[in-house]
């Protein structure tokens, strides 16, 4: 997770969903559980952006637009497609940059 900066570095309490700028799940054997169980919970909680890295297929799912019914915007990217995290729009990376 990438969290919003806070003066107390979260020593005064755990982060809440609005504090989460980016959440990343890396799935090997847990892909379906992450997609079907965890990501709907993240969306309902208000986590603005969550990524699901599928190691088996070498793909990245970018989930944005959190809501009660899940994420409204889901993009599927291959290893060499470029993208930017919403919290850092000037940073352009590929999945290969992240996992090699």
N, CA, C and O atoms as a GROMACS GRO file, in nm:
protein
  400
    1UNK      N    1   0.082  -0.118   0.000
    1UNK     CA    2   0.000   0.000   0.000
    1UNK      C    3   0.087   0.124   0.000
    1UNK      O    4   0.190   0.130   0.067
    2UNK      N    5   0.044   0.221  -0.075
    2UNK     CA    6   0.100   0.355  -0.066
    2UNK      C    7  -0.004   0.439   0.006
    2UNK      O    8  -0.119   0.447  -0.035
    3UNK      N    9   0.039   0.502   0.115
    3UNK     CA   10  -0.053   0.579   0.198
    3UNK      C   11  -0.027   0.727   0.187
    3UNK      O   12   0.085   0.769   0.155
    4UNK      N   13  -0.130   0.806   0.212
    4UNK     CA   14  -0.116   0.951   0.217
    4UNK      C   15  -0.022   0.986   0.332
    4UNK      O   16  -0.028   0.924   0.437
    5UNK      N   17   0.064   1.084   0.312
    5UNK     CA   18   0.154   1.125   0.421
    5UNK      C   19   0.073   1.175   0.541
    5UNK      O   20  -0.029   1.242   0.527
    6UNK      N   21   0.123   1.140   0.658
    6UNK     CA   22   0.060   1.186   0.781
    6UNK      C   23   0.170   1.221   0.880
    6UNK      O   24   0.270   1.149   0.889
    7UNK      N   25   0.156   1.328   0.953
    7UNK     CA   26   0.260   1.377   1.043
    7UNK      C   27   0.304   1.272   1.145
    7UNK      O   28   0.421   1.268   1.182
    8UNK      N   29   0.210   1.189   1.191
    8UNK     CA   30   0.245   1.089   1.292
    8UNK      C   31   0.291   0.955   1.233
    8UNK      O   32   0.314   0.859   1.306
    9UNK      N   33   0.303   0.949   1.101
    9UNK     CA   34   0.345   0.826   1.032
    9UNK      C   35   0.259   0.706   1.074
    9UNK      O   36   0.307   0.592   1.079
   10UNK      N   37   0.131   0.732   1.103
   10UNK     CA   38   0.032   0.631   1.138
   10UNK      C   39   0.060   0.563   1.272
   10UNK      O   40   0.009   0.453   1.297
   11UNK      N   41   0.139   0.625   1.358
   11UNK     CA   42   0.159   0.570   1.492
   11UNK      C   43   0.037   0.597   1.581
   11UNK      O   44   0.016   0.526   1.680
   12UNK      N   45  -0.044   0.697   1.546
   12UNK     CA   46  -0.162   0.730   1.624
   12UNK      C   47  -0.285   0.651   1.585
   12UNK      O   48  -0.390   0.666   1.648
   13UNK      N   49  -0.276   0.569   1.484
   13UNK     CA   50  -0.390   0.489   1.441
   13UNK      C   51  -0.364   0.428   1.305
   13UNK      O   52  -0.283   0.477   1.226
   14UNK      N   53  -0.433   0.320   1.280
   14UNK     CA   54  -0.416   0.250   1.152
   14UNK      C   55  -0.473   0.333   1.038
   14UNK      O   56  -0.562   0.415   1.059
   15UNK      N   57  -0.422   0.312   0.917
   15UNK     CA   58  -0.478   0.384   0.802
   15UNK      C   59  -0.621   0.340   0.774
   15UNK      O   60  -0.659   0.225   0.797
   16UNK      N   61  -0.699   0.434   0.724
   16UNK     CA   62  -0.837   0.410   0.682
   16UNK      C   63  -0.839   0.409   0.529
   16UNK      O   64  -0.744   0.458   0.467
   17UNK      N   65  -0.944   0.356   0.466
   17UNK     CA   66  -0.948   0.353   0.319
   17UNK      C   67  -0.919   0.486   0.250
   17UNK      O   68  -0.850   0.485   0.148
   18UNK      N   69  -0.966   0.600   0.300
   18UNK     CA   70  -0.931   0.726   0.231
   18UNK      C   71  -0.782   0.759   0.234
   18UNK      O   72  -0.734   0.838   0.153
   19UNK      N   73  -0.707   0.698   0.327
   19UNK     CA   74  -0.562   0.719   0.334
   19UNK      C   75  -0.486   0.642   0.227
   19UNK      O   76  -0.372   0.675   0.196
   20UNK      N   77  -0.548   0.540   0.170
   20UNK     CA   78  -0.482   0.452   0.074
   20UNK      C   79  -0.480   0.518  -0.063
   20UNK      O   80  -0.585   0.542  -0.123
   21UNK      N   81  -0.362   0.547  -0.112
   21UNK     CA   82  -0.347   0.605  -0.246
   21UNK      C   83  -0.338   0.496  -0.352
   21UNK      O   84  -0.383   0.514  -0.464
   22UNK      N   85  -0.279   0.383  -0.315
   22UNK     CA   86  -0.267   0.270  -0.408
   22UNK      C   87  -0.250   0.143  -0.327
   22UNK      O   88  -0.169   0.137  -0.235
   23UNK      N   89  -0.327   0.042  -0.363
   23UNK     CA   90  -0.316  -0.090  -0.301
   23UNK      C   91  -0.279  -0.188  -0.411
   23UNK      O   92  -0.341  -0.189  -0.517
   24UNK      N   93  -0.180  -0.271  -0.387
   24UNK     CA   94  -0.133  -0.368  -0.487
   24UNK      C   95  -0.140  -0.508  -0.428
   24UNK      O   96  -0.083  -0.535  -0.322
   25UNK      N   97  -0.209  -0.597  -0.497
   25UNK     CA   98  -0.212  -0.740  -0.464
   25UNK      C   99  -0.134  -0.814  -0.573
   25UNK      O  100  -0.154  -0.789  -0.692
   26UNK      N  101  -0.048  -0.903  -0.531
   26UNK     CA  102   0.028  -0.986  -0.625
   26UNK      C  103  -0.023  -1.129  -0.609
   26UNK      O  104  -0.012  -1.188  -0.502
   27UNK      N  105  -0.079  -1.183  -0.717
   27UNK     CA  106  -0.146  -1.312  -0.710
   27UNK      C  107  -0.069  -1.418  -0.786
   27UNK      O  108  -0.031  -1.400  -0.902
   28UNK      N  109  -0.048  -1.528  -0.720
   28UNK     CA  110   0.007  -1.647  -0.784
   28UNK      C  111  -0.104  -1.752  -0.783
   28UNK      O  112  -0.158  -1.786  -0.888
   29UNK      N  113  -0.137  -1.802  -0.666
   29UNK     CA  114  -0.245  -1.901  -0.655
   29UNK      C  115  -0.376  -1.840  -0.604
   29UNK      O  116  -0.478  -1.908  -0.599
   30UNK      N  117  -0.374  -1.712  -0.567
   30UNK     CA  118  -0.491  -1.650  -0.505
   30UNK      C  119  -0.570  -1.558  -0.598
   30UNK      O  120  -0.652  -1.479  -0.551
   31UNK      N  121  -0.549  -1.566  -0.727
   31UNK     CA  122  -0.608  -1.473  -0.823
   31UNK      C  123  -0.760  -1.464  -0.811
   31UNK      O  124  -0.814  -1.354  -0.796
   32UNK      N  125  -0.829  -1.575  -0.816
   32UNK     CA  126  -0.976  -1.572  -0.811
   32UNK      C  127  -1.026  -1.519  -0.678
   32UNK      O  128  -1.124  -1.443  -0.674
   33UNK      N  129  -0.963  -1.557  -0.569
   33UNK     CA  130  -1.003  -1.507  -0.438
   33UNK      C  131  -0.982  -1.356  -0.429
   33UNK      O  132  -1.069  -1.284  -0.380
   34UNK      N  133  -0.869  -1.310  -0.477
   34UNK     CA  134  -0.842  -1.166  -0.475
   34UNK      C  135  -0.946  -1.091  -0.557
   34UNK      O  136  -1.002  -0.992  -0.511
   35UNK      N  137  -0.971  -1.138  -0.678
   35UNK     CA  138  -1.062  -1.070  -0.769
   35UNK      C  139  -1.208  -1.074  -0.719
   35UNK      O  140  -1.278  -0.973  -0.725
   36UNK      N  141  -1.251  -1.189  -0.671
   36UNK     CA  142  -1.393  -1.206  -0.637
   36UNK      C  143  -1.428  -1.167  -0.493
   36UNK      O  144  -1.542  -1.130  -0.465
   37UNK      N  145  -1.331  -1.174  -0.403
   37UNK     CA  146  -1.359  -1.149  -0.262
   37UNK      C  147  -1.296  -1.019  -0.212
   37UNK      O  148  -1.365  -0.932  -0.159
   38UNK      N  149  -1.166  -1.006  -0.230
   38UNK     CA  150  -1.096  -0.890  -0.175
   38UNK      C  151  -1.129  -0.760  -0.247
   38UNK      O  152  -1.155  -0.658  -0.183
   39UNK      N  153  -1.126  -0.762  -0.380
   39UNK     CA  154  -1.145  -0.637  -0.454
   39UNK      C  155  -1.284  -0.577  -0.436
   39UNK      O  156  -1.295  -0.454  -0.426
   40UNK      N  157  -1.392  -0.655  -0.431
   40UNK     CA  158  -1.521  -0.594  -0.399
   40UNK      C  159  -1.522  -0.530  -0.259
   40UNK      O  160  -1.587  -0.427  -0.238
   41UNK      N  161  -1.451  -0.590  -0.165
   41UNK     CA  162  -1.441  -0.530  -0.031
   41UNK      C  163  -1.364  -0.399  -0.035
   41UNK      O  164  -1.404  -0.301   0.029
   42UNK      N  165  -1.255  -0.396  -0.110
   42UNK     CA  166  -1.178  -0.272  -0.123
   42UNK      C  167  -1.264  -0.162  -0.184
   42UNK      O  168  -1.262  -0.048  -0.139
   43UNK      N  169  -1.340  -0.197  -0.287
   43UNK     CA  170  -1.424  -0.098  -0.355
   43UNK      C  171  -1.532  -0.045  -0.261
   43UNK      O  172  -1.553   0.076  -0.253
   44UNK      N  173  -1.599  -0.134  -0.190
   44UNK     CA  174  -1.704  -0.091  -0.096
   44UNK      C  175  -1.647  -0.006   0.016
   44UNK      O  176  -1.716   0.081   0.069
   45UNK      N  177  -1.521  -0.030   0.053
   45UNK     CA  178  -1.457   0.048   0.159
   45UNK      C  179  -1.410   0.184   0.111
   45UNK      O  180  -1.382   0.272   0.192
   46UNK      N  181  -1.401   0.201  -0.021
   46UNK     CA  182  -1.360   0.330  -0.076
   46UNK      C  183  -1.213   0.342  -0.111
   46UNK      O  184  -1.162   0.452  -0.124
   47UNK      N  185  -1.144   0.229  -0.126
   47UNK     CA  186  -1.004   0.233  -0.173
   47UNK      C  187  -1.008   0.278  -0.319
   47UNK      O  188  -1.063   0.209  -0.404
   48UNK      N  189  -0.949   0.394  -0.346
   48UNK     CA  190  -0.964   0.459  -0.477
   48UNK      C  191  -0.903   0.381  -0.592
   48UNK      O  192  -0.961   0.375  -0.701
   49UNK      N  193  -0.788   0.320  -0.570
   49UNK     CA  194  -0.720   0.248  -0.678
   49UNK      C  195  -0.654   0.123  -0.623
   49UNK      O  196  -0.583   0.127  -0.522
   50UNK      N  197  -0.678   0.011  -0.690
   50UNK     CA  198  -0.618  -0.116  -0.650
   50UNK      C  199  -0.570  -0.189  -0.775
   50UNK      O  200  -0.638  -0.191  -0.877
   51UNK      N  201  -0.453  -0.247  -0.764
   51UNK     CA  202  -0.396  -0.322  -0.875
   51UNK      C  203  -0.390  -0.469  -0.837
   51UNK      O  204  -0.363  -0.504  -0.722
   52UNK      N  205  -0.415  -0.553  -0.936
   52UNK     CA  206  -0.402  -0.697  -0.918
   52UNK      C  207  -0.302  -0.748  -1.021
   52UNK      O  208  -0.329  -0.748  -1.141
   53UNK      N  209  -0.186  -0.790  -0.972
   53UNK     CA  210  -0.080  -0.843  -1.058
   53UNK      C  211  -0.101  -0.994  -1.068
   53UNK      O  212  -0.096  -1.065  -0.968
   54UNK      N  213  -0.124  -1.041  -1.189
   54UNK     CA  214  -0.141  -1.184  -1.216
   54UNK      C  215  -0.008  -1.238  -1.266
   54UNK      O  216   0.027  -1.221  -1.382
   55UNK      N  217   0.066  -1.303  -1.177
   55UNK     CA  218   0.199  -1.352  -1.213
   55UNK      C  219   0.194  -1.462  -1.318
   55UNK      O  220   0.283  -1.470  -1.403
   56UNK      N  221   0.090  -1.545  -1.315
   56UNK     CA  222   0.082  -1.656  -1.412
   56UNK      C  223   0.067  -1.607  -1.555
   56UNK      O  224   0.130  -1.661  -1.646
   57UNK      N  225  -0.016  -1.506  -1.576
   57UNK     CA  226  -0.039  -1.459  -1.713
   57UNK      C  227   0.046  -1.338  -1.750
   57UNK      O  228   0.048  -1.297  -1.866
   58UNK      N  229   0.116  -1.280  -1.652
   58UNK     CA  230   0.196  -1.161  -1.680
   58UNK      C  231   0.109  -1.041  -1.715
   58UNK      O  232   0.143  -0.962  -1.803
   59UNK      N  233  -0.004  -1.029  -1.644
   59UNK     CA  234  -0.095  -0.918  -1.669
   59UNK      C  235  -0.122  -0.841  -1.542
   59UNK      O  236  -0.105  -0.890  -1.431
   60UNK      N  237  -0.165  -0.718  -1.562
   60UNK     CA  238  -0.200  -0.630  -1.451
   60UNK      C  239  -0.343  -0.583  -1.471
   60UNK      O  240  -0.381  -0.542  -1.581
   61UNK      N  241  -0.422  -0.588  -1.365
   61UNK     CA  242  -0.556  -0.531  -1.365
   61UNK      C  243  -0.550  -0.404  -1.282
   61UNK      O  244  -0.510  -0.407  -1.166
   62UNK      N  245  -0.591  -0.292  -1.340
   62UNK     CA  246  -0.598  -0.167  -1.268
   62UNK      C  247  -0.745  -0.139  -1.241
   62UNK      O  248  -0.825  -0.126  -1.334
   63UNK      N  249  -0.780  -0.129  -1.114
   63UNK     CA  250  -0.918  -0.107  -1.070
   63UNK      C  251  -0.929   0.034  -1.013
   63UNK      O  252  -0.856   0.070  -0.921
   64UNK      N  253  -1.021   0.112  -1.068
   64UNK     CA  254  -1.045   0.250  -1.023
   64UNK      C  255  -1.194   0.278  -1.020
   64UNK      O  256  -1.273   0.202  -1.078
   65UNK      N  257  -1.232   0.385  -0.954
   65UNK     CA  258  -1.373   0.423  -0.947
   65UNK      C  259  -1.450   0.338  -0.849
   65UNK      O  260  -1.549   0.275  -0.884
   66UNK      N  261  -1.404   0.336  -0.725
   66UNK     CA  262  -1.465   0.252  -0.621
   66UNK      C  263  -1.609   0.290  -0.596
   66UNK      O  264  -1.646   0.407  -0.600
   67UNK      N  265  -1.690   0.188  -0.570
   67UNK     CA  266  -1.830   0.207  -0.537
   67UNK      C  267  -1.886   0.084  -0.469
   67UNK      O  268  -1.816  -0.016  -0.453
   68UNK      N  269  -2.010   0.091  -0.430
   68UNK     CA  270  -2.074  -0.020  -0.360
   68UNK      C  271  -2.086  -0.147  -0.442
   68UNK      O  272  -2.089  -0.257  -0.386
   69UNK      N  273  -2.092  -0.133  -0.573
   69UNK     CA  274  -2.105  -0.250  -0.661
   69UNK      C  275  -1.970  -0.297  -0.716
   69UNK      O  276  -1.967  -0.384  -0.803
   70UNK      N  277  -1.862  -0.242  -0.667
   70UNK     CA  278  -1.729  -0.279  -0.716
   70UNK      C  279  -1.663  -0.160  -0.783
   70UNK      O  280  -1.704  -0.046  -0.763
   71UNK      N  281  -1.562  -0.187  -0.861
   71UNK     CA  282  -1.490  -0.082  -0.933
   71UNK      C  283  -1.555  -0.061  -1.069
   71UNK      O  284  -1.584  -0.156  -1.141
   72UNK      N  285  -1.579   0.065  -1.103
   72UNK     CA  286  -1.643   0.099  -1.231
   72UNK      C  287  -1.547   0.092  -1.348
   72UNK      O  288  -1.589   0.068  -1.461
   73UNK      N  289  -1.419   0.112  -1.323
   73UNK     CA  290  -1.319   0.115  -1.430
   73UNK      C  291  -1.214   0.009  -1.403
   73UNK      O  292  -1.140   0.018  -1.305
   74UNK      N  293  -1.207  -0.092  -1.489
   74UNK     CA  294  -1.106  -0.197  -1.477
   74UNK      C  295  -1.034  -0.208  -1.610
   74UNK      O  296  -1.095  -0.232  -1.714
   75UNK      N  297  -0.903  -0.189  -1.605
   75UNK     CA  298  -0.820  -0.200  -1.725
   75UNK      C  299  -0.729  -0.320  -1.712
   75UNK      O  300  -0.675  -0.347  -1.604
   76UNK      N  301  -0.712  -0.394  -1.821
   76UNK     CA  302  -0.621  -0.508  -1.825
   76UNK      C  303  -0.501  -0.470  -1.910
   76UNK      O  304  -0.517  -0.428  -2.025
   77UNK      N  305  -0.383  -0.486  -1.855
   77UNK     CA  306  -0.261  -0.448  -1.925
   77UNK      C  307  -0.165  -0.565  -1.932
   77UNK      O  308  -0.155  -0.646  -1.840
   78UNK      N  309  -0.095  -0.572  -2.042
   78UNK     CA  310   0.009  -0.674  -2.059
   78UNK      C  311   0.142  -0.621  -2.008
   78UNK      O  312   0.153  -0.505  -1.969
   79UNK      N  313   0.241  -0.705  -2.009
   79UNK     CA  314   0.371  -0.678  -1.948
   79UNK      C  315   0.435  -0.546  -1.991
   79UNK      O  316   0.492  -0.475  -1.908
   80UNK      N  317   0.427  -0.511  -2.120
   80UNK     CA  318   0.499  -0.393  -2.170
   80UNK      C  319   0.411  -0.272  -2.198
   80UNK      O  320   0.458  -0.173  -2.254
   81UNK      N  321   0.282  -0.277  -2.159
   81UNK     CA  322   0.196  -0.161  -2.177
   81UNK      C  323   0.224  -0.059  -2.067
   81UNK      O  324   0.244  -0.094  -1.950
   82UNK      N  325   0.226   0.068  -2.106
   82UNK     CA  326   0.258   0.174  -2.012
   82UNK      C  327   0.132   0.224  -1.941
   82UNK      O  328   0.023   0.226  -1.998
   83UNK      N  329   0.150   0.263  -1.814
   83UNK     CA  330   0.040   0.316  -1.734
   83UNK      C  331   0.096   0.404  -1.624
   83UNK      O  332   0.216   0.406  -1.598
   84UNK      N  333   0.007   0.477  -1.559
   84UNK     CA  334   0.044   0.565  -1.449
   84UNK      C  335  -0.052   0.545  -1.333
   84UNK      O  336  -0.173   0.533  -1.354
   85UNK      N  337  -0.001   0.541  -1.211
   85UNK     CA  338  -0.091   0.539  -1.096
   85UNK      C  339  -0.165   0.672  -1.086
   85UNK      O  340  -0.106   0.777  -1.114
   86UNK      N  341  -0.291   0.670  -1.047
   86UNK     CA  342  -0.368   0.793  -1.037
   86UNK      C  343  -0.305   0.891  -0.939
   86UNK      O  344  -0.311   1.012  -0.960
   87UNK      N  345  -0.244   0.840  -0.833
   87UNK     CA  346  -0.182   0.926  -0.733
   87UNK      C  347  -0.053   0.991  -0.783
   87UNK      O  348  -0.007   1.090  -0.727
   88UNK      N  349   0.006   0.934  -0.890
   88UNK     CA  350   0.131   0.986  -0.946
   88UNK      C  351   0.121   0.989  -1.098
   88UNK      O  352   0.189   0.911  -1.164
   89UNK      N  353   0.039   1.077  -1.154
   89UNK     CA  354   0.015   1.075  -1.298
   89UNK      C  355   0.137   1.106  -1.383
   89UNK      O  356   0.138   1.074  -1.502
   90UNK      N  357   0.240   1.166  -1.326
   90UNK     CA  358   0.362   1.194  -1.403
   90UNK      C  359   0.457   1.075  -1.409
   90UNK      O  360   0.557   1.079  -1.481
   91UNK      N  361   0.428   0.970  -1.334
   91UNK     CA  362   0.510   0.849  -1.333
   91UNK      C  363   0.452   0.749  -1.431
   91UNK      O  364   0.338   0.706  -1.415
   92UNK      N  365   0.529   0.712  -1.531
   92UNK     CA  366   0.484   0.614  -1.630
   92UNK      C  367   0.570   0.489  -1.617
   92UNK      O  368   0.693   0.497  -1.622
   93UNK      N  369   0.507   0.375  -1.600
   93UNK     CA  370   0.578   0.248  -1.581
   93UNK      C  371   0.510   0.138  -1.661
   93UNK      O  372   0.401   0.157  -1.716
   94UNK      N  373   0.574   0.024  -1.666
   94UNK     CA  374   0.516  -0.098  -1.722
   94UNK      C  375   0.519  -0.204  -1.612
   94UNK      O  376   0.590  -0.190  -1.513
   95UNK      N  377   0.443  -0.308  -1.631
   95UNK     CA  378   0.446  -0.419  -1.537
   95UNK      C  379   0.586  -0.480  -1.532
   95UNK      O  380   0.632  -0.522  -1.426
   96UNK      N  381   0.652  -0.485  -1.645
   96UNK     CA  382   0.790  -0.537  -1.650
   96UNK      C  383   0.881  -0.453  -1.559
   96UNK      O  384   0.970  -0.508  -1.493
   97UNK      N  385   0.859  -0.320  -1.556
   97UNK     CA  386   0.937  -0.235  -1.465
   97UNK      C  387   0.918  -0.275  -1.320
   97UNK      O  388   1.011  -0.268  -1.240
   98UNK      N  389   0.798  -0.318  -1.288
   98UNK     CA  390   0.765  -0.350  -1.147
   98UNK      C  391   0.809  -0.488  -1.105
   98UNK      O  392   0.858  -0.504  -0.993
   99UNK      N  393   0.793  -0.586  -1.191
   99UNK     CA  394   0.822  -0.725  -1.148
   99UNK      C  395   0.938  -0.791  -1.223
   99UNK      O  396   0.978  -0.902  -1.191
  100UNK      N  397   0.990  -0.721  -1.325
  100UNK     CA  398   1.104  -0.775  -1.398
  100UNK      C  399   1.067  -0.869  -1.508
  100UNK      O  400   1.155  -0.922  -1.577
   0.00000   0.00000   0.00000
